[in-house]
Amino acid sequence: MMESEAMTPRQKTLAVLVLVVALVLEIVDMTIVNIALPAIKTGIGADSVHAQWIVAGYSISFALLLMAGGRLGDSLGYRRMMVWGVAGFTLASAACGLAQDGAQLVAARLLQGATGALMAPQSMALLQVLFDPLERVARMALFGVVGGLAAIAGPILGGILIDADVFGLGWRLLFLINVPVGVVTILAALRFLPSSRSHLPGGYDLAGTLWFGAAVGALIWPLIGGEGEGRGHGDQLWLTLAALPLGWLGWRHVTRRTAEGRPALFDPAILAIPTFRLGLAMSVAFAAANAGFLFVFAFALQAERGQSPLMAGLLHMPFGLGAMFGIGFMSRRLLPRMGRTLPLIGALVMAVSCLLVLAAIGLGWPLVSVVPAMVTAGSGMGMTIGSIGPITFSHMDRAHAGAASGLVKTCQQLGSGLGVALIGSAYFGWATAIGLRPSLFCAWLLAAILAWCATLATRLPSTIFHPATNPEPAAP
């Protein structure tokens, strides 16, 4: 069995490539479906509630189980959980491609997110195990570039596949294409990934998973399913408020188990690290804004401006180019020197750019005016997301790699689910109810979320990548 300490630089490079492929699987399936929603709604008769659940359900089930997936990686081994996760993800993708109605597709997407939750935390955990904090900046920049390209490639690939209609499969090929990719990834993971695991005591915290899962579900369900289930606003409010006591009970549970020396979903001590705590909050805010923007951009181009899925996908390309510049150049070169200033600038640049993009769509400006604004929006996105990851893990003990990665990925996916739910509800319902153009209303909402992300960046320590800026929690 190959251990990370004995790996050569070439072996580490091959391991990173395997993690990159897994990352692409995870991210493409978040964004590729955005471009296919109109075709899916027509093809299988899905309604607006189904449409939101097809997109956000993936993020929700991801968020519910990511902490558990991270903890399982610590206990059972990161490679093992990666292989199990990719295998489940591949089978769930096949189920998505074979779905016959909206309910079946929603169920398959929930399963896809749940199995992806076993896979995703292992990538970040293995990066922590393989590399030191400053070495991670370059590797996380690579992850950011690939992740940004994957997010943009999703709609483009989706538009191409739908337009080509290979074998008459239409939108179904968007999911079925994951099957051969998943098989290759499993074989490569078994060959190239190290068999590392945490030295902390193993075990599984089922009660902690249930408490925090219930809190997440109570928080996000009313935003997506409330109107579709015919609930009153009072019932939705009470369900949302229930997330607070459920989260508190979960926190109390893991605190008690940690104090007793028993396995817990995560060690609460890691939240005492300022960079990690603020990084989690920034992850939620930024993921909400990014996912919400991509959702409304793809849909509004088709619904309001009559663009084809292919053209809507191609108009994502300037965003991808900007993201490559922001992550691959700005964050990689400037983050160690600029620290918290870089994500602050990035969030504000993206906020202004999103306003311009959605204003151009909503007010009927020529679509060519969208291109430069999409480039700057992508650059802002790249500077922000390329900074948040290295900052969040900059002072984390490697013994907590899986649990910490699970928490970060949970916050990212919860933010994505909240963003799609919030922006989707604003676009499909709230804007019409108050007499505003949907895309313009969403533009201001997105700007407010990004402004909050910039505010959080100002609370980070003034120096981040200096040793001993913050103490690591002692491993028991």
MONORBEL-V420241 format. One record per residue. N is the residue number from 0. D_LAST is the distance of its C-alpha to the last C-alpha in whole Angstrom. Layout:
BEGIN
N,D_LAST  N,D_LAST
END
This chain:
BEGIN
0,26  1,26  2,22  3,22  4,22  5,25  6,27  7,30  8,31  9,33  10,31  11,29  12,32  13,33  14,29  15,30  16,33  17,32  18,29  19,32  20,34  21,32  22,31  23,35  24,35  25,33  26,35  27,38  28,38  29,37  30,40  31,43  32,44  33,45  34,48  35,49  36,48  37,52  38,53  39,51  40,52  41,56  42,55  43,53  44,54  45,51  46,51  47,49  48,46  49,46  50,46  51,43  52,41  53,42  54,40  55,37  56,37  57,35  58,33  59,32  60,31  61,29  62,27  63,27  64,25  65,23  66,20  67,20  68,21  69,18  70,16  71,18  72,18  73,14  74,15  75,18  76,19  77,20  78,24  79,24  80,24  81,26  82,29  83,28  84,29  85,31  86,33  87,33  88,34  89,37  90,38  91,38  92,40  93,43  94,43  95,43  96,46  97,48  98,47  99,51  100,50  101,48  102,46  103,45  104,44  105,42  106,40  107,40  108,38  109,36  110,35  111,35  112,32  113,30  114,30  115,30  116,26  117,25  118,26  119,26  120,22  121,22  122,24  123,22  124,19  125,21  126,22  127,19  128,18  129,22  130,23  131,21  132,22  133,26  134,26  135,25  136,28  137,31  138,29  139,28  140,32  141,33  142,31  143,33  144,36  145,36  146,35  147,37  148,40  149,39  150,39  151,42  152,43  153,43  154,46  155,48  156,47  157,48  158,51  159,52  160,51  161,53  162,56  163,56  164,56  165,55  166,57  167,57  168,54  169,53  170,50  171,49  172,48  173,46  174,43  175,45  176,44  177,41  178,41  179,42  180,40  181,37  182,38  183,38  184,35  185,33  186,35  187,34  188,30  189,31  190,32  191,30  192,27  193,24  194,22  195,19  196,16  197,12  198,10  199,7  200,9  201,12  202,14  203,17  204,17  205,21  206,21  207,19  208,21  209,24  210,24  211,23  212,26  213,28  214,28  215,29  216,32  217,33  218,33  219,35  220,37  221,40  222,40  223,41  224,42  225,44  226,47  227,47  228,47  229,49  230,47  231,48  232,46  233,45  234,43  235,42  236,41  237,39  238,37  239,36  240,35  241,33  242,30  243,29  244,28  245,27  246,25  247,24  248,23  249,21  250,19  251,19  252,18  253,15  254,14  255,14  256,13  257,9  258,10  259,11  260,8  261,11  262,11  263,12  264,15  265,13  266,10  267,13  268,11  269,13  270,16  271,16  272,17  273,21  274,21  275,19  276,21  277,24  278,24  279,23  280,26  281,29  282,28  283,29  284,32  285,33  286,33  287,35  288,37  289,38  290,38  291,40  292,42  293,43  294,43  295,46  296,48  297,48  298,50  299,52  300,53  301,55  302,55  303,57  304,58  305,59  306,57  307,57  308,53  309,54  310,55  311,52  312,50  313,51  314,51  315,47  316,48  317,48  318,45  319,43  320,45  321,44  322,40  323,41  324,42  325,39  326,36  327,37  328,39  329,38  330,34  331,34  332,36  333,36  334,32  335,31  336,34  337,34  338,31  339,31  340,35  341,35  342,34  343,36  344,39  345,38  346,38  347,41  348,43  349,42  350,43  351,46  352,47  353,46  354,48  355,51  356,50  357,51  358,53  359,55  360,55  361,56  362,59  363,60  364,60  365,61  366,58  367,58  368,57  369,53  370,53  371,52  372,50  373,48  374,47  375,46  376,44  377,42  378,42  379,40  380,38  381,37  382,36  383,34  384,32  385,32  386,30  387,28  388,25  389,25  390,24  391,22  392,20  393,20  394,17  395,15  396,12  397,13  398,10  399,11  400,15  401,16  402,15  403,16  404,19  405,20  406,20  407,22  408,24  409,24  410,25  411,28  412,29  413,29  414,31  415,34  416,34  417,35  418,37  419,39  420,40  421,40  422,43  423,44  424,45  425,46  426,49  427,50  428,50  429,50  430,52  431,55  432,54  433,55  434,57  435,55  436,55  437,52  438,51  439,52  440,50  441,47  442,47  443,47  444,44  445,42  446,43  447,41  448,38  449,38  450,39  451,36  452,34  453,35  454,35  455,31  456,31  457,33  458,29  459,27  460,27  461,30  462,28  463,25  464,25  465,25  466,22  467,20  468,21  469,18  470,15  471,12  472,9  473,6  474,4  475,0
END
